Amino acid sequence: MFGWSEKEVVGKPLPIVPEEKQGEFHTLQNTTLKGTSFTDKDAVRQRKDGSPINVSISAAPLYSTAGDIESI
């Protein structure tokens, strides 16, 4: 859907987040890391060729067996 191969993105910053959407991305990421889930957040991301793509994002915190929120 976005055009990057797994090898191009695993372990690297997300290339799908356009520069002008980095603040939004970090806000959503921090919300999840604080223990809050969200669903159906409309967002604009980008394909490898630079073209925009509208997506719906949902996220929830991932807890370790000790009950701590895992960060990636």
N, CA, C and O atoms as a Tinker XYZ file with bonds, in Angstrom:
   288  protein
     1  N      0.823000   -1.191000    0.000000    73     2
     2  CA     0.000000    0.000000    0.000000    64     1     3
     3  C      0.871000    1.261000    0.000000    63     2     4     5
     4  O      0.534000    2.254000   -0.644000    81     3
     5  N      2.002000    1.212000    0.733000    73     3     6
     6  CA     2.861000    2.392000    0.833000    64     5     7
     7  C      4.056000    2.340000   -0.120000    63     6     8     9
     8  O      4.602000    3.384000   -0.479000    81     7
     9  N      4.468000    1.142000   -0.534000    73     7    10
    10  CA     5.517000    1.014000   -1.536000    64     9    11
    11  C      6.901000    0.642000   -1.040000    63    10    12    13
    12  O      7.776000    0.343000   -1.853000    81    11
    13  N      7.130000    0.649000    0.263000    73    11    14
    14  CA     8.439000    0.268000    0.785000    64    13    15
    15  C      8.463000   -1.230000    1.066000    63    14    16    17
    16  O      7.440000   -1.823000    1.407000    81    15
    17  N      9.621000   -1.825000    0.924000    73    15    18
    18  CA     9.783000   -3.232000    1.291000    64    17    19
    19  C     10.055000   -3.309000    2.797000    63    18    20    21
    20  O     10.416000   -2.317000    3.431000    81    19
    21  N      9.876000   -4.488000    3.339000    73    19    22
    22  CA    10.146000   -4.699000    4.763000    64    21    23
    23  C     11.591000   -4.322000    5.097000    63    22    24    25
    24  O     11.846000   -3.682000    6.117000    81    23
    25  N     12.510000   -4.708000    4.259000    73    23    26
    26  CA    13.938000   -4.424000    4.478000    64    25    27
    27  C     14.215000   -2.924000    4.552000    63    26    28    29
    28  O     15.125000   -2.495000    5.262000    81    27
    29  N     13.440000   -2.131000    3.828000    73    27    30
    30  CA    13.646000   -0.689000    3.790000    64    29    31
    31  C     13.140000    0.028000    5.044000    63    30    32    33
    32  O     13.546000    1.159000    5.311000    81    31
    33  N     12.259000   -0.618000    5.818000    73    31    34
    34  CA    11.639000    0.107000    6.936000    64    33    35
    35  C     11.874000   -0.487000    8.322000    63    34    36    37
    36  O     11.820000    0.247000    9.309000    81    35
    37  N     12.131000   -1.781000    8.428000    73    35    38
    38  CA    12.291000   -2.396000    9.749000    64    37    39
    39  C     13.508000   -1.809000   10.455000    63    38    40    41
    40  O     14.613000   -1.793000    9.912000    81    39
    41  N     13.285000   -1.329000   11.673000    73    39    42
    42  CA    14.362000   -0.776000   12.483000    64    41    43
    43  C     14.744000    0.650000   12.134000    63    42    44    45
    44  O     15.755000    1.161000   12.617000    81    43
    45  N     13.947000    1.295000   11.301000    73    43    46
    46  CA    14.241000    2.664000   10.877000    64    45    47
    47  C     13.048000    3.565000   11.187000    63    46    48    49
    48  O     11.948000    3.063000   11.416000    81    47
    49  N     13.242000    4.881000   11.198000    73    47    50
    50  CA    12.103000    5.791000   11.392000    64    49    51
    51  C     11.053000    5.549000   10.307000    63    50    52    53
    52  O     11.381000    5.230000    9.165000    81    51
    53  N      9.802000    5.705000   10.685000    73    51    54
    54  CA     8.710000    5.471000    9.743000    64    53    55
    55  C      8.743000    6.460000    8.581000    63    54    56    57
    56  O      8.572000    7.662000    8.783000    81    55
    57  N      8.960000    5.962000    7.378000    73    55    58
    58  CA     8.998000    6.869000    6.229000    64    57    59
    59  C      7.608000    7.295000    5.765000    63    58    60    61
    60  O      7.484000    8.190000    4.929000    81    59
    61  N      6.565000    6.665000    6.297000    73    59    62
    62  CA     5.212000    7.001000    5.845000    64    61    63
    63  C      4.688000    8.293000    6.454000    63    62    64    65
    64  O      3.672000    8.825000    6.007000    81    63
    65  N      5.381000    8.803000    7.480000    73    63    66
    66  CA     4.921000   10.018000    8.150000    64    65    67
    67  C      5.588000   11.232000    7.495000    63    66    68    69
    68  O      6.797000   11.421000    7.625000    81    67
    69  N      4.799000   12.054000    6.791000    73    67    70
    70  CA     5.379000   13.241000    6.158000    64    69    71
    71  C      5.953000   14.198000    7.211000    63    70    72    73
    72  O      5.492000   14.230000    8.352000    81    71
    73  N      6.936000   14.954000    6.821000    73    71    74
    74  CA     7.590000   15.911000    7.729000    64    73    75
    75  C      6.572000   16.783000    8.465000    63    74    76    77
    76  O      6.690000   16.987000    9.673000    81    75
    77  N      5.575000   17.296000    7.745000    73    75    78
    78  CA     4.600000   18.200000    8.356000    64    77    79
    79  C      3.624000   17.484000    9.293000    63    78    80    81
    80  O      2.835000   18.140000    9.973000    81    79
    81  N      3.667000   16.142000    9.341000    73    79    82
    82  CA     2.787000   15.374000   10.224000    64    81    83
    83  C      3.548000   14.730000   11.384000    63    82    84    85
    84  O      2.965000   13.964000   12.152000    81    83
    85  N      4.845000   15.031000   11.522000    73    83    86
    86  CA     5.654000   14.440000   12.587000    64    85    87
    87  C      5.119000   14.789000   13.975000    63    86    88    89
    88  O      5.096000   13.934000   14.859000    81    87
    89  N      4.690000   16.034000   14.174000    73    87    90
    90  CA     4.144000   16.451000   15.473000    64    89    91
    91  C      2.905000   15.644000   15.829000    63    90    92    93
    92  O      2.770000   15.175000   16.959000    81    91
    93  N      2.005000   15.483000   14.878000    73    91    94
    94  CA     0.794000   14.676000   15.084000    64    93    95
    95  C      1.169000   13.240000   15.437000    63    94    96    97
    96  O      0.604000   12.654000   16.361000    81    95
    97  N      2.120000   12.680000   14.700000    73    95    98
    98  CA     2.573000   11.314000   14.946000    64    97    99
    99  C      3.101000   11.155000   16.371000    63    98   100   101
   100  O      2.735000   10.206000   17.064000    81    99
   101  N      3.949000   12.070000   16.808000    73    99   102
   102  CA     4.533000   11.968000   18.150000    64   101   103
   103  C      3.471000   12.159000   19.237000    63   102   104   105
   104  O      3.550000   11.527000   20.290000    81   103
   105  N      2.496000   13.010000   18.997000    73   103   106
   106  CA     1.402000   13.186000   19.955000    64   105   107
   107  C      0.623000   11.877000   20.107000    63   106   108   109
   108  O      0.332000   11.454000   21.226000    81   107
   109  N      0.289000   11.241000   18.991000    73   107   110
   110  CA    -0.438000    9.973000   19.044000    64   109   111
   111  C      0.406000    8.877000   19.703000    63   110   112   113
   112  O     -0.105000    8.078000   20.488000    81   111
   113  N      1.682000    8.848000   19.381000    73   111   114
   114  CA     2.583000    7.862000   19.975000    64   113   115
   115  C      2.661000    8.059000   21.490000    63   114   116   117
   116  O      2.575000    7.089000   22.243000    81   115
   117  N      2.822000    9.295000   21.938000    73   115   118
   118  CA     2.911000    9.575000   23.372000    64   117   119
   119  C      1.607000    9.254000   24.088000    63   118   120   121
   120  O      1.623000    8.790000   25.228000    81   119
   121  N      0.485000    9.497000   23.434000    73   119   122
   122  CA    -0.812000    9.156000   24.014000    64   121   123
   123  C     -0.877000    7.661000   24.308000    63   122   124   125
   124  O     -1.316000    7.247000   25.381000    81   123
   125  N     -0.440000    6.868000   23.355000    73   123   126
   126  CA    -0.458000    5.421000   23.525000    64   125   127
   127  C      0.535000    4.983000   24.605000    63   126   128   129
   128  O      0.231000    4.100000   25.406000    81   127
   129  N      1.711000    5.594000   24.628000    73   127   130
   130  CA     2.717000    5.230000   25.637000    64   129   131
   131  C      2.282000    5.612000   27.056000    63   130   132   133
   132  O      2.838000    5.109000   28.032000    81   131
   133  N      1.300000    6.493000   27.168000    73   131   134
   134  CA     0.744000    6.862000   28.478000    64   133   135
   135  C     -0.422000    5.961000   28.869000    63   134   136   137
   136  O     -1.003000    6.129000   29.941000    81   135
   137  N     -0.767000    5.005000   28.005000    73   135   138
   138  CA    -1.787000    4.026000   28.349000    64   137   139
   139  C     -3.151000    4.253000   27.733000    63   138   140   141
   140  O     -4.109000    3.572000   28.100000    81   139
   141  N     -3.267000    5.187000   26.809000    73   139   142
   142  CA    -4.549000    5.483000   26.196000    64   141   143
   143  C     -4.627000    4.876000   24.799000    63   142   144   145
   144  O     -3.698000    5.008000   24.002000    81   143
   145  N     -5.729000    4.221000   24.515000    73   143   146
   146  CA    -5.987000    3.677000   23.181000    64   145   147
   147  C     -6.763000    4.696000   22.362000    63   146   148   149
   148  O     -7.414000    5.580000   22.918000    81   147
   149  N     -6.695000    4.574000   21.047000    73   147   150
   150  CA    -7.547000    5.382000   20.191000    64   149   151
   151  C     -7.899000    4.564000   18.960000    63   150   152   153
   152  O     -7.161000    3.661000   18.565000    81   151
   153  N     -9.030000    4.892000   18.363000    73   151   154
   154  CA    -9.475000    4.188000   17.168000    64   153   155
   155  C     -9.945000    5.185000   16.116000    63   154   156   157
   156  O    -10.398000    6.287000   16.423000    81   155
   157  N     -9.822000    4.765000   14.891000    73   155   158
   158  CA   -10.361000    5.500000   13.754000    64   157   159
   159  C     -9.916000    6.954000   13.672000    63   158   160   161
   160  O    -10.723000    7.840000   13.389000    81   159
   161  N     -8.636000    7.199000   13.918000    73   159   162
   162  CA    -8.073000    8.538000   13.770000    64   161   163
   163  C     -7.705000    8.719000   12.301000    63   162   164   165
   164  O     -6.839000    8.018000   11.778000    81   163
   165  N     -8.370000    9.666000   11.642000    73   163   166
   166  CA    -8.053000    9.955000   10.249000    64   165   167
   167  C     -6.709000   10.673000   10.172000    63   166   168   169
   168  O     -6.451000   11.613000   10.924000    81   167
   169  N     -5.860000   10.220000    9.256000    73   167   170
   170  CA    -4.530000   10.814000    9.122000    64   169   171
   171  C     -4.089000   10.755000    7.663000    63   170   172   173
   172  O     -4.577000    9.937000    6.883000    81   171
   173  N     -3.173000   11.624000    7.318000    73   171   174
   174  CA    -2.564000   11.608000    5.992000    64   173   175
   175  C     -1.143000   11.096000    6.149000    63   174   176   177
   176  O     -0.373000   11.610000    6.960000    81   175
   177  N     -0.806000   10.102000    5.385000    73   175   178
   178  CA     0.547000    9.565000    5.365000    64   177   179
   179  C      1.032000    9.631000    3.926000    63   178   180   181
   180  O      0.334000   10.171000    3.068000    81   179
   181  N      2.225000    9.086000    3.641000    73   179   182
   182  CA     2.735000    9.178000    2.271000    64   181   183
   183  C      3.291000    7.860000    1.791000    63   182   184   185
   184  O      3.821000    7.054000    2.557000    81   183
   185  N      3.152000    7.671000    0.498000    73   183   186
   186  CA     3.707000    6.501000   -0.169000    64   185   187
   187  C      5.177000    6.768000   -0.491000    63   186   188   189
   188  O      5.665000    7.891000   -0.363000    81   187
   189  N      5.856000    5.729000   -0.904000    73   187   190
   190  CA     7.273000    5.847000   -1.247000    64   189   191
   191  C      7.508000    6.882000   -2.343000    63   190   192   193
   192  O      8.536000    7.558000   -2.351000    81   191
   193  N      6.558000    7.006000   -3.265000    73   191   194
   194  CA     6.714000    7.976000   -4.347000    64   193   195
   195  C      6.388000    9.408000   -3.910000    63   194   196   197
   196  O      6.453000   10.335000   -4.717000    81   195
   197  N      6.034000    9.588000   -2.619000    73   195   198
   198  CA     5.752000   10.909000   -2.085000    64   197   199
   199  C      4.295000   11.309000   -2.139000    63   198   200   201
   200  O      3.918000   12.332000   -1.567000    81   199
   201  N      3.467000   10.532000   -2.808000    73   199   202
   202  CA     2.054000   10.882000   -2.905000    64   201   203
   203  C      1.345000   10.629000   -1.570000    63   202   204   205
   204  O      1.671000    9.674000   -0.864000    81   203
   205  N      0.380000   11.482000   -1.228000    73   203   206
   206  CA    -0.334000   11.328000    0.037000    64   205   207
   207  C     -1.339000   10.182000   -0.028000    63   206   208   209
   208  O     -1.847000    9.844000   -1.097000    81   207
   209  N     -1.616000    9.595000    1.124000    73   207   210
   210  CA    -2.622000    8.554000    1.235000    64   209   211
   211  C     -3.377000    8.783000    2.547000    63   210   212   213
   212  O     -2.766000    8.951000    3.602000    81   211
   213  N     -4.702000    8.786000    2.470000    73   211   214
   214  CA    -5.536000    8.930000    3.659000    64   213   215
   215  C     -5.687000    7.571000    4.318000    63   214   216   217
   216  O     -6.011000    6.586000    3.653000    81   215
   217  N     -5.455000    7.514000    5.619000    73   215   218
   218  CA    -5.554000    6.266000    6.369000    64   217   219
   219  C     -6.343000    6.493000    7.650000    63   218   220   221
   220  O     -6.518000    7.628000    8.094000    81   219
   221  N     -6.805000    5.420000    8.227000    73   219   222
   222  CA    -7.451000    5.447000    9.533000    64   221   223
   223  C     -6.555000    4.657000   10.483000    63   222   224   225
   224  O     -6.233000    3.498000   10.220000    81   223
   225  N     -6.157000    5.284000   11.583000    73   223   226
   226  CA    -5.207000    4.678000   12.517000    64   225   227
   227  C     -5.902000    4.332000   13.825000    63   226   228   229
   228  O     -6.704000    5.108000   14.346000    81   227
   229  N     -5.583000    3.164000   14.340000    73   227   230
   230  CA    -6.013000    2.747000   15.678000    64   229   231
   231  C     -4.777000    2.215000   16.382000    63   230   232   233
   232  O     -3.926000    1.585000   15.754000    81   231
   233  N     -4.671000    2.461000   17.677000    73   231   234
   234  CA    -3.517000    1.972000   18.434000    64   233   235
   235  C     -3.902000    1.748000   19.878000    63   234   236   237
   236  O     -4.818000    2.384000   20.399000    81   235
   237  N     -3.196000    0.840000   20.514000    73   235   238
   238  CA    -3.398000    0.549000   21.928000    64   237   239
   239  C     -2.045000    0.218000   22.536000    63   238   240   241
   240  O     -1.168000   -0.311000   21.853000    81   239
   241  N     -1.871000    0.524000   23.812000    73   239   242
   242  CA    -0.594000    0.208000   24.451000    64   241   243
   243  C     -0.386000   -1.309000   24.522000    63   242   244   245
   244  O     -1.341000   -2.076000   24.642000    81   243
   245  N      0.864000   -1.714000   24.446000    73   243   246
   246  CA     1.249000   -3.114000   24.579000    64   245   247
   247  C      1.929000   -3.261000   25.933000    63   246   248   249
   248  O      2.925000   -2.594000   26.215000    81   247
   249  N      1.385000   -4.139000   26.764000    73   247   250
   250  CA     1.898000   -4.296000   28.126000    64   249   251
   251  C      2.791000   -5.530000   28.235000    63   250   252   253
   252  O      2.506000   -6.570000   27.642000    81   251
   253  N      3.868000   -5.401000   28.996000    73   251   254
   254  CA     4.745000   -6.541000   29.266000    64   253   255
   255  C      4.086000   -7.426000   30.316000    63   254   256   257
   256  O      3.050000   -7.067000   30.874000    81   255
   257  N      4.676000   -8.559000   30.577000    73   255   258
   258  CA     4.133000   -9.468000   31.600000    64   257   259
   259  C      4.206000   -8.827000   32.990000    63   258   260   261
   260  O      3.474000   -9.224000   33.896000    81   259
   261  N      5.085000   -7.843000   33.156000    73   259   262
   262  CA     5.203000   -7.130000   34.434000    64   261   263
   263  C      4.172000   -6.011000   34.543000    63   262   264   265
   264  O      4.066000   -5.363000   35.584000    81   263
   265  N      3.409000   -5.782000   33.469000    73   263   266
   266  CA     2.397000   -4.730000   33.501000    64   265   267
   267  C      2.865000   -3.369000   33.050000    63   266   268   269
   268  O      2.126000   -2.390000   33.153000    81   267
   269  N      4.094000   -3.294000   32.547000    73   267   270
   270  CA     4.642000   -2.033000   32.046000    64   269   271
   271  C      4.309000   -1.866000   30.571000    63   270   272   273
   272  O      4.207000   -2.850000   29.838000    81   271
   273  N      4.139000   -0.629000   30.137000    73   271   274
   274  CA     3.913000   -0.364000   28.731000    64   273   275
   275  C      5.232000   -0.484000   27.994000    63   274   276   277
   276  O      6.231000    0.130000   28.368000    81   275
   277  N      5.217000   -1.287000   26.937000    73   275   278
   278  CA     6.408000   -1.478000   26.122000    64   277   279
   279  C      6.543000   -0.309000   25.157000    63   278   280   281
   280  O      5.552000    0.107000   24.558000    81   279
   281  N      7.730000    0.222000   24.995000    73   279   282
   282  CA     7.946000    1.239000   23.972000    64   281   283
   283  C      8.761000    0.601000   22.858000    63   282   284   285
   284  O      9.534000   -0.331000   23.077000    81   283
   285  N      8.567000    1.121000   21.684000    73   283   286
   286  CA     9.257000    0.554000   20.518000    64   285   287
   287  C     10.354000    1.492000   20.084000    63   286   288
   288  O     11.063000    1.209000   19.118000    81   287
